[in-house]
């Protein structure tokens, strides 16, 4: 049985390499993005048993506050964009004038159009790791930036 192109587009998973990151509405290239998870703390409610002879209290576990996401972005250091986008943004935290921005990670189809987007609301940088320097290596200098956000939402295109 032959598989049609339309079937492949709708029934097969999208590859993870075709994505786009936008920080404050401006596209910035990253080689890796991780930490896109939505999680909630839980609360346990205990109540006295409602039936006679029940063994202990009734227990109900419920979702509570959302957990603030931590997103990790990795990229090669590029003179033009690293300083313009990441270092300047990090400086706003250092001088206590935090500039929170919405960050979008968009998974794209073969045409480069967004299919699913993760929005990290009110994100700001909390950590920047410089690359590991090694005189015996010719690897690209990769920096790692961690962002903290208020929430993550998932949007379908």
C-alpha positions as CSV (number, residue, x, y, z in Angstrom):
1,X,0.0,0.0,0.0
2,X,1.4,3.3,-1.1
3,X,1.6,6.2,1.4
4,X,0.4,9.5,0.1
5,X,2.1,12.8,0.8
6,X,-1.0,14.1,2.5
7,X,-1.0,11.0,4.8
8,X,2.6,11.7,5.7
9,X,1.8,15.4,6.5
10,X,-1.1,14.5,8.8
11,X,-0.2,11.1,10.3
12,X,3.6,11.2,10.9
13,X,5.4,13.0,13.7
14,X,7.2,16.3,12.8
15,X,11.0,16.3,13.0
16,X,12.5,18.2,16.0
17,X,15.1,20.0,14.0
18,X,12.7,22.3,12.2
19,X,11.9,25.0,14.8
20,X,12.1,28.7,15.4
21,X,12.6,30.7,18.6
22,X,11.3,34.2,18.9
23,X,12.2,36.5,21.9
24,X,10.1,39.6,22.2
25,X,8.9,39.2,18.6
26,X,12.4,38.8,17.1
27,X,13.7,35.5,15.7
28,X,16.9,34.3,17.4
29,X,18.7,31.1,16.3
30,X,19.4,28.4,18.9
31,X,20.9,25.0,18.4
32,X,18.9,23.4,21.2
33,X,15.9,24.2,23.4
34,X,14.8,22.2,26.4
35,X,12.6,22.5,29.5
36,X,9.3,23.1,27.8
37,X,7.2,21.4,30.4
38,X,3.9,22.3,32.1
39,X,3.7,21.1,35.7
40,X,1.6,21.7,38.7
41,X,2.2,21.3,42.4
42,X,-0.3,19.1,44.2
43,X,-2.3,19.5,47.3
44,X,-3.7,16.6,49.4
45,X,-7.0,17.1,51.1
46,X,-7.9,14.9,54.0
47,X,-11.4,14.6,55.3
48,X,-13.1,12.5,58.0
49,X,-14.6,9.3,56.6
50,X,-18.1,9.6,55.4
51,X,-19.0,5.9,56.1
52,X,-18.9,4.2,59.4
53,X,-16.0,1.8,59.8
54,X,-13.9,3.3,57.0
55,X,-10.1,2.8,57.5
56,X,-8.8,6.3,58.0
57,X,-9.6,9.6,56.4
58,X,-10.8,10.1,52.9
59,X,-7.9,11.4,50.7
60,X,-8.2,13.5,47.6
61,X,-5.2,14.8,45.6
62,X,-5.8,17.9,43.6
63,X,-3.7,20.2,41.3
64,X,-2.5,23.4,43.0
65,X,-0.2,26.2,41.8
66,X,1.6,25.9,38.4
67,X,5.3,25.3,38.6
68,X,7.3,28.2,37.0
69,X,9.1,26.8,34.0
70,X,12.8,27.0,33.5
71,X,13.8,26.9,29.8
72,X,17.3,26.2,28.6
73,X,18.5,27.6,25.3
74,X,21.8,26.7,23.7
75,X,23.6,28.4,20.8
76,X,26.9,29.1,19.3
77,X,28.4,32.5,20.2
78,X,27.9,34.8,17.3
79,X,29.3,38.3,17.5
80,X,26.4,40.2,16.0
81,X,23.4,38.5,17.7
82,X,24.8,37.2,21.0
83,X,25.7,40.6,22.2
84,X,22.6,42.3,20.8
85,X,20.0,39.8,22.0
86,X,21.2,37.9,25.0
87,X,23.9,39.9,26.8
88,X,21.9,43.1,26.7
89,X,18.8,41.3,28.0
90,X,20.9,39.7,30.8
91,X,22.1,43.2,31.7
92,X,18.6,44.3,32.5
93,X,18.5,41.7,35.3
94,X,21.9,42.8,36.6
95,X,20.8,46.5,37.0
96,X,17.4,45.4,38.4
97,X,15.4,46.7,35.5
98,X,14.2,43.3,34.4
99,X,12.7,43.3,30.9
100,X,10.3,40.4,30.8
101,X,9.5,39.1,27.3
102,X,7.3,36.5,25.7
103,X,9.3,33.7,24.1
104,X,7.8,31.5,21.5
105,X,9.3,28.1,20.4
106,X,7.5,27.2,17.2
107,X,7.7,23.7,15.7
108,X,7.5,24.1,11.9
109,X,6.5,22.0,8.9
110,X,8.5,21.4,5.8
111,X,7.6,24.8,4.5
112,X,8.8,26.6,7.7
113,X,5.3,27.4,8.9
114,X,4.5,27.0,12.6
115,X,2.3,24.0,13.4
116,X,2.6,24.1,17.2
117,X,3.9,26.9,19.4
118,X,4.9,27.0,23.0
119,X,4.6,30.4,24.6
120,X,6.7,31.1,27.7
121,X,5.0,34.2,29.2
122,X,6.9,36.9,30.9
123,X,10.3,35.2,30.6
124,X,13.6,36.7,31.8
125,X,17.2,35.3,31.9
126,X,18.4,33.8,35.2
127,X,21.6,32.2,34.2
128,X,24.2,32.3,31.4
129,X,26.9,29.7,31.1
130,X,30.0,30.5,29.0
131,X,31.3,27.7,26.8
132,X,33.9,25.2,28.0
133,X,37.3,26.3,26.6
134,X,39.6,23.5,25.4
135,X,42.8,24.2,23.4
136,X,42.7,20.6,22.0
137,X,39.2,21.0,20.5
138,X,37.8,22.7,17.4
139,X,34.2,22.6,18.5
140,X,32.0,25.7,18.2
141,X,31.8,27.9,21.3
142,X,28.3,27.1,22.7
143,X,26.7,29.2,25.4
144,X,23.8,28.2,27.5
145,X,21.1,30.6,28.8
146,X,18.4,29.7,31.3
147,X,15.1,31.6,31.3
148,X,12.4,31.6,34.0
149,X,8.8,32.3,33.0
150,X,5.4,32.7,34.6
151,X,3.7,30.0,32.5
152,X,3.8,28.0,29.3
153,X,0.8,27.7,27.0
154,X,0.6,25.6,23.8
155,X,-1.0,27.1,20.7
156,X,-1.9,25.2,17.6
157,X,-1.6,27.0,14.3
